[in-house]
């Protein structure tokens, strides 16, 4: 039986992302290509699906949800237009609460949730940090893997608030954003390799951004 891998990306489109808009678009599109490469590499054992959610305080938009990666469209300047504030908790709560109820509990699947933001929570109205912390912990028990990529904030403290341990800091400059996405893509492909090796959930959930030598010492 093939493993269904759901790649869920929650991408900030608040006003501060305007300065790195093109880098964010290019970075996501390259990540999408990485997922498509993994689909080809592991065609016999993995099925890859993609969900893309972009958010600011004006709206949380699901551009596509659980589509086969080969059918997922690239991000464009028309579909990604930064503006307004950063309701991180609401974006996460809405996305995770909806997504968790759409999966077949009996199917063999892995869920990788990636949150990318260049600023801290500052506009949520429906969800609190405490609620997100509880939701994330519940989903981690089910084997879900979470990564948090942030800039311009106390990354470890913010990630701790939402119960995420796989964190990556970046500088919200052109060079910094490009480097961040390159690191993310390398780590993502390694995650797919580890799924193919059928490693346990506890191993898949830790050390997402660590170097290969560090991971080998843990396995």
C-alpha positions as CSV (number, residue, x, y, z in Angstrom):
1,X,0.0,0.0,0.0
2,X,1.3,3.5,-0.9
3,X,1.7,6.1,1.8
4,X,-0.3,9.3,1.1
5,X,1.8,12.3,2.1
6,X,-0.1,15.6,2.6
7,X,2.1,18.7,2.3
8,X,0.2,21.5,4.0
9,X,1.8,25.0,3.6
10,X,0.4,27.9,5.6
11,X,2.1,31.1,4.1
12,X,1.9,34.6,5.6
13,X,0.7,37.3,3.2
14,X,0.7,40.2,5.6
15,X,2.0,43.6,4.5
16,X,5.5,43.1,5.7
17,X,5.9,40.2,3.2
18,X,5.7,42.8,0.4
19,X,9.5,43.4,0.6
20,X,10.2,39.7,-0.1
21,X,7.1,39.0,-2.2
22,X,8.9,37.7,-5.3
23,X,11.3,35.6,-3.2
24,X,8.3,34.1,-1.4
25,X,6.6,33.3,-4.7
26,X,9.7,31.7,-6.2
27,X,10.5,29.9,-3.0
28,X,7.1,28.3,-2.7
29,X,7.1,27.3,-6.4
30,X,10.5,25.6,-6.0
31,X,9.2,23.8,-2.9
32,X,6.3,22.6,-5.0
33,X,8.8,21.3,-7.6
34,X,10.6,19.5,-4.9
35,X,7.4,17.7,-4.0
36,X,6.8,16.8,-7.6
37,X,10.3,15.4,-7.8
38,X,9.6,13.3,-4.8
39,X,6.5,12.0,-6.4
40,X,8.5,10.8,-9.3
41,X,11.3,9.4,-7.2
42,X,8.9,7.4,-4.9
43,X,6.1,6.7,-7.4
44,X,5.9,3.1,-6.3
45,X,5.5,3.8,-2.6
46,X,4.2,7.4,-2.1
47,X,1.3,9.6,-3.3
48,X,1.9,13.3,-2.7
49,X,-0.8,15.9,-2.2
50,X,-0.6,19.6,-1.6
51,X,-2.7,22.2,0.3
52,X,-1.7,25.8,0.2
53,X,-3.2,28.4,2.5
54,X,-2.2,32.1,2.4
55,X,-3.4,34.5,5.1
56,X,-3.6,38.0,6.4
57,X,-6.2,39.9,8.6
58,X,-8.3,40.5,5.5
59,X,-8.8,36.8,4.6
60,X,-7.5,33.3,5.0
61,X,-7.5,31.7,1.5
62,X,-7.2,28.1,0.7
63,X,-5.8,28.2,-2.9
64,X,-6.1,24.4,-3.2
65,X,-6.7,21.6,-0.8
66,X,-5.3,18.0,-1.0
67,X,-4.8,18.2,-4.7
68,X,-2.4,15.7,-6.3
69,X,1.0,17.5,-6.5
70,X,1.1,17.2,-10.3
71,X,-2.1,19.2,-10.5
72,X,-1.1,21.9,-8.0
73,X,-0.6,25.3,-9.6
74,X,2.3,27.6,-8.9
75,X,1.9,30.8,-6.9
76,X,1.8,34.0,-8.9
77,X,1.9,37.7,-8.3
78,X,-1.9,37.8,-8.9
79,X,-2.7,35.0,-6.4
80,X,-0.2,36.3,-3.8
81,X,-0.6,39.9,-2.8
82,X,0.7,40.8,0.7
83,X,-1.3,43.3,2.8
84,X,-2.7,43.9,6.3
85,X,-1.9,42.2,9.6
86,X,-0.8,38.7,10.8
87,X,-3.6,36.5,12.4
88,X,-1.3,33.5,12.7
89,X,-3.4,31.6,15.3
90,X,-6.6,32.0,13.3
91,X,-4.9,30.8,10.1
92,X,-3.5,27.8,11.8
93,X,-6.7,27.0,13.8
94,X,-9.0,27.3,10.8
95,X,-6.7,25.2,8.5
96,X,-5.9,22.5,11.0
97,X,-9.4,22.1,12.4
98,X,-10.8,21.7,8.8
99,X,-8.0,19.5,7.5
100,X,-8.0,17.0,10.4
101,X,-11.6,16.0,9.7
102,X,-11.0,15.3,6.0
103,X,-8.5,12.4,6.4
104,X,-9.3,8.8,6.4
105,X,-8.2,7.5,9.7
106,X,-7.7,4.0,8.4
107,X,-5.4,5.0,5.4
108,X,-1.7,5.0,5.5
109,X,-0.7,8.7,5.5
110,X,1.7,11.3,6.8
111,X,1.0,15.0,7.2
112,X,3.7,17.6,7.0
113,X,2.5,21.1,8.1
114,X,4.8,24.1,7.2
115,X,4.1,27.5,8.6
116,X,6.0,30.5,7.1
117,X,5.8,34.0,8.5
118,X,8.0,37.1,8.7
119,X,6.2,38.4,11.8
120,X,4.5,37.6,15.0
121,X,0.8,37.0,15.7
122,X,-1.0,40.3,16.0
123,X,-4.6,40.0,14.7
124,X,-6.3,36.7,15.6
125,X,-9.9,36.9,16.9
126,X,-11.1,33.3,16.9
127,X,-8.1,31.3,18.3
128,X,-5.6,31.8,21.1
129,X,-2.1,30.5,21.4
130,X,-3.3,28.1,24.1
131,X,-5.9,26.7,21.7
132,X,-3.4,26.2,18.9
133,X,-1.0,24.6,21.4
134,X,-3.6,22.0,22.2
135,X,-4.6,21.4,18.6
136,X,-1.0,20.9,17.5
137,X,-0.3,18.5,20.4
138,X,-3.3,16.4,19.6
139,X,-2.3,16.1,16.0
140,X,1.3,15.3,16.9
141,X,0.0,12.3,18.8
142,X,-1.5,11.2,15.4
143,X,2.0,11.4,13.8
144,X,1.6,14.8,12.2
145,X,4.9,16.7,11.6
146,X,5.0,20.5,12.1
147,X,7.7,23.0,11.1
148,X,7.7,26.7,11.9
149,X,9.8,29.1,9.8
150,X,9.9,32.7,11.0
151,X,11.7,36.1,10.9
152,X,11.7,39.2,13.0
153,X,10.6,37.4,16.2
154,X,11.8,35.4,19.2
155,X,11.4,32.2,17.2
156,X,11.9,29.6,19.9
157,X,9.5,31.4,22.2
158,X,6.8,31.7,19.5
159,X,7.2,28.1,18.4
160,X,7.0,27.0,22.0
161,X,3.7,28.8,22.4
162,X,2.2,26.7,19.6
163,X,3.9,23.4,20.5
164,X,6.2,23.3,17.5
165,X,9.8,22.1,18.0
166,X,11.1,22.1,14.4
167,X,12.0,25.7,13.8
168,X,14.0,27.7,11.3
169,X,14.9,31.3,11.5
170,X,15.5,33.5,8.5
171,X,16.3,37.1,7.6
172,X,13.5,38.8,5.7
173,X,15.8,40.0,3.0
174,X,16.1,38.7,-0.6
175,X,19.2,36.7,0.2
176,X,17.9,35.5,3.5
177,X,14.6,34.3,2.1
178,X,16.2,32.4,-0.7
179,X,18.6,30.7,1.7
180,X,15.6,29.8,3.9
181,X,13.7,28.1,1.1
182,X,16.8,26.2,0.0
183,X,17.2,24.8,3.5
184,X,13.5,24.0,3.7
185,X,13.6,22.1,0.4
186,X,16.6,20.1,1.4
187,X,15.0,19.2,4.7
188,X,11.7,18.3,3.0
189,X,13.3,15.9,0.6
190,X,15.2,14.3,3.4
191,X,11.8,13.9,5.2
192,X,10.4,12.1,2.2
193,X,13.5,9.8,2.2
194,X,12.9,9.0,5.8
195,X,9.3,8.2,5.2
196,X,10.4,5.8,2.4
197,X,12.7,4.1,5.0
198,X,9.6,3.6,7.1
199,X,11.2,5.3,10.2
200,X,9.0,5.6,13.3
201,X,6.9,8.7,13.8
202,X,9.0,9.9,16.8
203,X,12.0,10.1,14.4
204,X,10.1,11.7,11.6
205,X,8.8,14.4,14.0
206,X,12.2,15.5,15.3
207,X,15.3,17.0,13.8
208,X,13.6,18.2,10.6
209,X,16.1,21.0,9.9
210,X,19.1,19.2,11.4
211,X,22.2,18.2,9.4
212,X,22.4,14.7,8.1
213,X,25.2,13.7,10.5
214,X,23.1,14.8,13.5
215,X,20.2,12.7,12.3
216,X,22.4,9.6,11.7
217,X,23.5,9.8,15.3
218,X,19.9,9.7,16.5
219,X,18.7,6.8,14.3
